[in-house]
Amino acid sequence: IYRRQREMKEELSGLDDLASIRAFDVE
């Protein structure tokens, strides 16, 4: 369970990075 949680956390952080990069491009 811990390992899966960690993978999900990494995926979420990756999505956050993409979102911030996209927002930066929009600005």
N, C-alpha and C positions, 0 to 999 in steps of 0.2 A: 504493500500500500504506500509506504513512504517513497519508494522509488517512482511509482506512478505519479504521486503527487508532485515530485520534483520535476518530472517530465512535463506535466501540465503547467507548472510554474514557469518553466523555461519557455514553453509555447506562448504563454500569456505575455511574458516579458518581450518576446520576439514580436508579438502582435502590437504591443505598446510601442516598440521602437518603430515599426512600420507606420503606425498611426501618427506618431510625432513627426516622422520624416515627411509624411504626406501633408500634415498640417503646415509644416515648415515650407513645403513647396507651394502650398496655396497662398501663404502670406508672401 
